[in-house]
Amino acid sequence: METLIRQTSTVMARLGEGGRLVIPADMRRAMGVESGDVLLLSLDEIGLRVMTRNHALARAQEMMRALVPANVSLTDELIADRRREAANE
């Protein structure tokens, strides 16, 4: 899992033509992104968040780990469900 970046730097940026926003080079490097990479944008009560796919995946995995007990295998449960369904057909 990628290391989550915790920076306190804040910069001002101007919204450009067509709603374009330029992410400063040092922030792109810290995020590990380059021109052409796909980023996920979300809007919440604080503002706009910009995440890489890996960061979004890591956050989703953390959220699921918090919901599923450590001794539970969702894969095993899914397989058992499918076997029960097949047996009932």
Helices and strands as residue ranges (DSSP letters): G 17-19, H 25-31, E 39-43, E 48-52, H 53-67, H 74-88
